[in-house]
């Protein structure tokens, strides 16, 4: 924007009346801007006459103006208009630079100094100036000087005047980005959160051609600012679960309506941020009593129905049986084994919406609290892949880590005051006991049998087929054939199952002698060993097969058979004529150069191999595939040399080829005689070469 000055300001600077300014301003450019009392005239300084610009600048400078610098202040209208835009401190420093240049020129040009000592005298003067002995105020304003700075200032002063000495470093006025361009940048970022600023800038150059666009650095800074300011909105668009977890307001209390322990439990599983001695990250299963905040942890190799049931069995031993358990919709918690455990104990497991961690917040909180322990242990991996160390040392086995976690739980229950309940979990549990509350407790041996779900089976010939095993018992012989029973496997011994009738009454224990005293884990390990042996056998068999090359063996056998087998007699001469194809066959023979119609015809007939002039074998009896015209010409000439007839099409081609530049480059008639064996070589002159 141009520098503007009002009528009153201009009249005050020139020392004339406003009416005089009105008469002189007919050709000056002006703008009518809102002001006091309505529209006010603002004149553009560059449109003013040069003398008026100088006087206006002199009035502005007043105390700063130096008489010896007047030739450099407003040497041109452009320089004067630049000075009008400069702030007072920057303009004062520019004038100080100009004064220092003038003083240096005067000191260097003293006639009293001998010619050979002027350089030393100038250096001595510069040293005195920097120490404040020449002009302390000026030296403090411009700072320490060097010869290079003085020479550079003098050059700028002569070329551009004082305006060139203005220090323009620092923050410059920025041009505002147009709204539609800024909206396009934001749309690109919202639509593609991973897009780079450079890619957005290239798209802008294509979309807004011919318009003034921000630089790539400006776009990069704007995109970074938008990513930070619109982080929540980006999460809402592309990571709704993350947005829900981080930004959803927390309203109410998750333990509202609870009055005693074991009214509601929460359970969840997660991968632990710790690598065990086997080089794998284990899984943490947490069960939390909402009323007391007492947690129970299970440290297992991987999730599943068995580990979850074992963790609940551990919680039953410590806290009793709850009335309700909140679990998510994961396949492990919705498995038949876990749901059957809840059903047999009369535990409610209400369905909750998927991806709703806020409905079991206490389970999420204990995972956050247990991370305080994991961070201090060897093998901690971090909760982000980007922050994971390159080398991770391992130390603890699953059993050792389980022992440490149980000790941490005991410390948490006894010493950690939960702010939302105002006491430790142990204090709240003991308070409920003192007030007369008693937990529901079942015998452990009975709870142990519930870890495996009951499944229906049929009895056939006094035996029950279950899990690929054959279980027998004497009591089964007295059942009717095809009776339906319920069987429940033993959680630790794979060779035992418990048999119940349709009414749930216990009948007997059936055993499989091949599996007796084996745990399910041992069964799985035995199955793995069986497959390992099978894989080794397969590998050995493949090595044996690869050692015998059946392809070469069959090829050698067939070659031997063909060598000792007498070939069949040739067919008799043709005795069947095809009139419809006779003309076509004659035309083909003419085209391919087979002159005689009664020649023996066979696709695999071997022709006589002769040598061309370069010693290469060439089949003159069968027409090859020609890649170049010269090959066809040589083939025709060699056939002529051997006394064979060529077709009329080949002879016509040869005559046309002799008229081409290629024929002349090959040597012309000398080349023809050379191919036919009449010359030993072809002599190329400069024209042919």
N, C-alpha and C positions, 0 to 999 in steps of 0.2 A: 504494500500500500504506500502511496506517495505521502510525503510530509505535507501537512495542511496547516494553515495559519488563518486566523480570523481577521476581519476588517479592523477591529479594535487593536489587536496585537500588532498588526502591521503599521497602523497609524502611530502607536506608541513607540515602536522601534525606529521609524523614520522621522519622528518628531513633526508630523503634519496632522491635519484634521482628517476625520473619516470621510468628509465630503471630497477632499482632495484625492483620497484613495479611490473613491467611487468613480471620479472622472478618469483616472488613469487605468482603471481595471477593466476597460471594455474588451480587451483582447486576452485577458488572463483566464485560464481555465479555473472553474470553481465547482464546488459541490454544495448543495443545500442539505444541511443535516439538522435534525431536530435539536432545538436549543431553548434557551429561556425566551419566552414570548413568541415562540413559533419557529419557523425555519431560519437558520443562521448561515450566512455565506462563509465558506471555507475555501481559500485560494490554495491551489497546488503550487508549492515552492518552485519546482523545476520550470513552471511556465512563467515565472516572474523574470523581468530583465536582470541581467547579470549584476549591474550596479546595485539594484535593490536587494538581490540575494546577498551581496557582500555586506551591505549596510545592515541587513537583518542579522547576518552572522556576527558582525562586529558588536551589535547591540547585545546579542546573546552571550558573547564571550566576555565583553567588558573587562573584568579584572584579569582574565586569562590572556588577553590579546597582547602580543609583543610587537613593538614597532619594527624590529629588525626581521620579523617573520611574516610581515604583511604580504610580501610578494608570493609566499607559498600557501597562504591561507585559502585563497579563492582564486587560484590561477585559471580555473575553468568552471563553467556552470555545473558540470557533472560532479566535480570535487566539492563544490559548495553544497549541492543537494545531499551528498553523502554526509558532510559534516553536520547538516541539520538533523540527521537521524541519530547521531552519536550522543550517548549519555554524557553528563558533565564530568564524572570521574575519568572515563576513558578519554575524553577530549583533552582534559588537563594533562594526562600522562603523555598523550601524543604531542602536545605543545612542549612538554618538558624534554622529550626526545629531540624535537627540532632545535630547541635552545642548546642542548648538549652538542648537537652536530655543529651549530654555528660557533660555539665556544671552542670546539676542537679545531675547526678550520682556522679560527683566529690564532690559536696557540701554535698551530703548525706552520702558519704563514708569516710569523714574525720576521722582519727584515734584520733585526739586531742579532739573530742567531746565525752563526756561520753555517755555510752550506753543508759541510760534512757532519755537523753536530745536530741537525734538525731532527733526525730520527730519535737520537738519544733524548733530546729535549722534549719531544712529543711523548715518549714513553715515560719520562719523569713527570710530565704534566698529567698524564693519565693516571699514574700512581697517586699523585697528590689529589686528583679529583675523586678517586675511589676512597681515599682516606678522609674526604670532607674538607680538605684545605682550600679548595677553589670556591665551591659553593655548596655548603653543607645541606641546604634545603633541596637543591637540585639533585645532589648525589643520593640523598635518602629517598627521593621520589623515583628515580630511574634505576637505582641499585648499582652494583658493580658493573663497570663497562669494560669491554674489550675492543681491540682494534677492528676485529671482524664485525662486531655489532655496529660500531660507528660508521664503517664503510658501507655496510648494508643499509643503514638508516639514511645516509647521505644520498645513496643512489635512489632509494624510494622517495625521498623528499624532493629530489629534482624531477623525478618522472611523474609522481602522482600527488605531490603536495602533502600537507599535513594529514589528509584523509588516508593516505597510504600507511601512516605510522600508527593508526588506531589499532589497538590490540583486539582482534576479533575472535580470540579463543574463548572457550567456554560454551555454554548452552545457547544455541541459536533459536530463533523463533521457528517453530515447526508449523508446517502447513497441515491443516486438518484433513483427515481422510474422509472422502465423501461417504455419505450414509449407505448408498447402495453397494459400494465397494466393501465397506466394513461388514455389511450384512452378508455379502457373498463369502467373505472369509469365515465368518461365524457359521454359516450354513455348511461350508465344506468341513469345518472342524466337527460340527455336530453330526453330520452324516457319516464321516469317515474319521473316527477319533485317532487313528494311527497315521493319518496323512501328514506329510512333512510340510514345513513352511515353504521350502523351495518348490515343491510340487504345486502348492496353492498359487505361488507367484507366477509360475509358468501358465497355469490355467487362467489367471487374471490377464496376462499378456494376450492370450488368445480371445478371451471373452470381451475385454474392454479395449479393443484396438483403437488407437488414435486418441485415447484419453490420458490424462496425467495420472500416473499410478505411483504408489509409494515404492520405495526401494526394497530390495529383498531383505535387507537388515531390518527395516521398519516392519515388514510383514512378519519376520521371525520374532521380533519383540512383541508384536501384537498377538501373535498366536500363543506365545508363552504366557502372556497375561490372560488371554481368554481361557487357556487350559486351567490356570489357577483359579480364576474367578468363576468359571462355569464347571468346576470339577463335580459338584453335586448333580448338575443337570446332565453331564456326560455319563455319570454313573446311573442316573435314572433311565437314560435312553438305552445304554448298552450293557449295563450290569445291574439289572433291577434287584437281584438278591443282595449284592454289595450295597446298593443304595438303601435297601430296607434295613440292612444290618447296621449301617453307619449313621443314617440320617432320620430314620423313623422315630418320632417322638415316643418316649416311654411314658405311658399314662397308667395310673393305677398301680396296684401291687399284685405280684404273682401269687402271694400267699394270702390274699384276701379271702376271708371266710373260713380259714383253717384255725382250729382251736387246740389241736393236740398233735403229737408226733404220729407218723405213719398214716396220716390221712391221705397224703399224696407224695409220691416219689417221682423223680425225673431221671431219665437214663439216656445216655448218648455214647457214641464211640467216635474216636478220632485217631489219626496217625500221630504218634509221639514224635517230637522234635529231637529224638535221641537215637543214635545208631548203636545197637548192641554188638556183642562180641562176634556174632555170626555175620556181621556186615549188613544187617537189614534194620530198617526202622520198624519198631514194634507198634502195637495198637493198644491204646488206652480205652478201657470201658469204665464209665463213671456212673454210679447210682447215688442220688442225693435225696435225702429226706428234706422236703421243702420247709417244714415247720422248724426243725432244729438246725438245718444246714449241715447235717452230718454227711460226709461223703464216704463212699466205698469204691476202691479202684481195683480193676483187674488189668494186669499187664500180660498180654498174650501176643503170640507171634502174628496172628492175623484174626480178623473178625469172623463171625459166623454164629450159627445157632448154639453150638456147644460152648464156646467161650462166654457168650452172653448168659447162658443158663448157669454156668459155673460161677460167674460174677454175682448173679442174683442169689444163688445158693449161699455165697459168702456174705451177702447183705442180710439174708434171712437169719443167718447164725448170729450176726452182730446186732440187728435192730428189730427182728421179728418180721411179721408178714404185713404188708401195707394193704390199704383198701383200694388204692388207685395208683396206676403208674402211667406217666406220660412218656410215650416213645414216638419216634418219627415213623415215616412210611417206608424206611429202608427195608430191603428184602431180608436182612438179618433179623430185624425186630418183628417183621411180619411173618416170619417163618413159622411152620407148623409146630416146631419144637418150643419156641418161646411163647407163642399164643396158647398152646396147650398147657404150658406151665401156669400161665395166668388163669386159665379157665379152671384147672383142677384145684387151685388155691382160692378161687372166688375173688380174684383181683380184677378190677375193672381196668380196661385199657382203651379209653375213648379214642376215636379217630380224630386226628388233627390235620389241617391242611398241609400240603407239602411245602417245603422250603419256608418253614415257619420257626426259626430258632428262637424267636421272641416268646413262643409259647412254652418253652422249657429253658428259661434264662439261667436258672441256678446250675444246671448241668454245664452250660456254656461258661459260667463264671468259674467253676472249679477247674476247668481246663486251663483257664487263664491263670489261676492261682498256682496250679501244679507246675506251670512253666517256670516259676521262680526256683523250684528245685532242679528242673532239667537244665537250666542255664548254667548251673554250677557244676554239673557232672561232665566227666570226660565222654566224648562222643556226641555232644550237642551239635545239631545240624543247622539250627536256625529255622525260622518259620517262613523264610523266603529263599527261593532258589538263587536270586541275585546276590544275597548276602551269605550264602553258604560257603564256608572255607574250602579251599581246594584240597587240603589234606585233613581228614577227620580220623582221629585216633579213637579206637574202641577199647572198652574195658569191662563192661558189666554184661553178665548173662541175664536172661529173663528172670531167673529166680532171684539173683542179686538185686536187680532193679525193682522187683516186686517187694522185696524186703525194705528197700530204701523208701519206696512210696508209702508203704504201710506205716513206717516210722514218721514220715512227714504228716500223714493223716492224723496220727496220734498227737503230734505237736500242734497241728491246726485245730483240732477239737478242743484241746486243753488251754491254748494260749492265744488264739486269734480271736479278737473281739469283732464280731460282725456288726457293722454300723447300723444295718437295718433292723436288727433285733436287740442291739444294745448289750449283748453278752456273748460269751463263747458258746459254741454248739453243745459242749458237754454240760455247761451250767443250765442251759435250757432243757436238755434231756433230763437231767437229774431233778430239776424243778418240777417237770411233769410227773416224774415218778413219785416225788414227795407229795404231790397233790392228789395221788390216788390213781393215776392212769397206769394201766398195765398193757404191754404189747401182746399181740397174738403170736404165740410161739408154738411151732409144731415139732414133733420129734425129728431129729436130724436123720435118723435112718429111714424114716418115711419120706422126708423131703428129698433125700438122696435118690430114691427110686423114681421121683417125678422129673428128674433131669432129662429122661428120655421119654418121648411121647408114646402113647399106646396106639397100636395099629391093628386093624382086623386081619385075621388069617383063617384059613381053612385047615382042618385036620384031615389028613389022608393016610390011612394005614398006620395010625398011631404016630405020625410024624408031622412036623410043621416046617415048611420051607420059609426061611426068613433071612433076608440079607445075604443070599447066596450060600446059606448054611442049612444043614439038615438037623433039626433039633428033635430029640426023643425024650420021653418020660413014661414011666409005667402007668401013670394015671391017664395018659392020652389013649391007652389001648381000650379003656372002658367007654370012651366017647363014641357017639354015633358017627358013621362015615360022613364026611363033608360037613361036620359041625363047624360053625363059625365061632371063633374065640377072639379075645383081645390079648395081644402080646406086648410086653414092655421090656426092651432090652436092658441089661445091666449097664450102668454108665462106665464101668471100669473093666468088666470081664466080658469079652465078646463071645464066650462060649456059653453064656447063660441068658435065658429069657424067662420072664415071669408071665404066666398064662392066667387069664381071667375069663370068666364066662360072660355072656351078653349082659348080665345084670351087674357086672363089676365085682363079683365074688372071686376070690383067689382060688385057683385050682391047684397049680403045682409050679415047679421050676423045671423047665426043659433045658437040656444041655446038648451041645455039639462037641463031641470028644476031640475033634480036630482043632477046635478053637478054644477049648477050655483053658482058663488061666491066661488068656491073651487079652490085652486091652485093645480098644478100637484103634489106638495109635499104632500098636504093634501089628495089627492086621494091615493097616495102610502101609507100614514099612515093609512088611512081607510082600505085599502086592507090588511095591516099587522095586524090590529086589527081583521079583519074578520078571517084571518087564525089563529090568536092566540085563538079566541073563538073555532074554529073548533078543534084545537089541545087539548084544555081543554076537549071538549066533547069526543074526542077519548080516552083521558086518563081515564075519568070517566067510559066510556063504558068498557074499558079493565079491570078496577078494578072490575066492576060488573061481568064480565065474569070469571075472576080469582077466584071470591068468590064462585062460584058454580063449584064443582068438578064433571064434567059430566062423567069422567071415573069411579069413584067409584059408582056413581049413576047407571050407566048402568050395572056395574058388579053386584051390589046388586040386581037389577031387574032380571037379567038373573039367578042368584042363586035362587031367589025366584020362578021363573018360572020352573026351573028344579026340585026344591024340590016338587012342587005340581003337576007336570006332570007325569003321569004314563008312564014308559018306554015301548017301543015296545017289542013284543014277540021275543024270540030268533029265529034265522033261523033254518030250518029243517036240519037234518044230511046231509052230502055231498051226492049228487046224480049224480055228474059229475066227471068223472075220466079223468086226463090228462096223457096219457101214456108216452109222451115225457119227462115229468118232474117228474114222479113217482120215478125213480131211484135216481135222484138228491135230491128229498125231503127226501128219506130214508137215503141217505148219510149225509145230513145235520143233521137229527135227531141223527144219530150215532155220528157225530162230536160234537154236542152240548150236548150230554148225555141224550137225551130223548129216553128212552129205549122202551117205548110202543108206538106203531104206532097209536093206536086209542085214544090217549089222546086228550082232548079238546085243540085246538090251538087258541091262541089269543094273539095279541101283548100287550094288556093292561090287561091281566089276572093277578090278584094279587095272589102271592104265599104265602105260610105259612111262617111267620117270626119266626125263632128260634134263640136262643142265642148261640154264640160260647163260648169257655171256659173262655173268658175274659169279658163276659157280653154284647158283641156287637151283635146287630141284624144282622142276615144273612139270605138271601133268598136262600133256598136250592132247590127251584123248578125252578128258572130261573138263567141262567148262567150270572153272572156279568162280568164286565171288570176287569181283574186281572192286577194289577200294578207290583206285585212281584210274584215270584214262590212260596213263602211260603203261600201267600193268596190262591192260587189254591190248594195247598196240604191240607190246613185247610178245604177248602170247600169240598173237596173229602172225608176227614175223617168225617166231620159232617154229610154228606149224608149217609155214612156207619153207623154212630151212629143212625140215624133216620130210618134205614132199607131201604134206597133207593138204587137202582142199579146205578152204574156208568158205563160210556161207557168204551170200551176197551182202547181208547186213553187216558182217564183219569187214568185208572189203570196202564197203561204202564208208564205214566208220574210219577205217585206216586212211582213206583218201581225205576225209574231212580233218582228221587229226594232223595230217601233214601240213595243213594250212594254218595251224595254230602256233602261237609264240612258243609253247612248250616244246613242240617238235624242233624248232630252231635252236632252243636252248639245249636240247639233247644232242644236237650235232647234225640234224638233217639227214642228208644222204649218207654221210660218213657213219652216223649211228645205225642206219638201216643196213649198210654193208657190214658193220661190226657185229650186229645181232645175227646176220645170216652167215657169219664166219668168213667173210671176204676181206676183213681188215683185222689187224691185231689191236688197234686202239683208235680212239677218236681224238683228233687234234683240235683243241678249242682255241679260237683266236679271241682277241679282246672284245670284238663286237658280240660274239656269241656268249662270252662269259659275262 
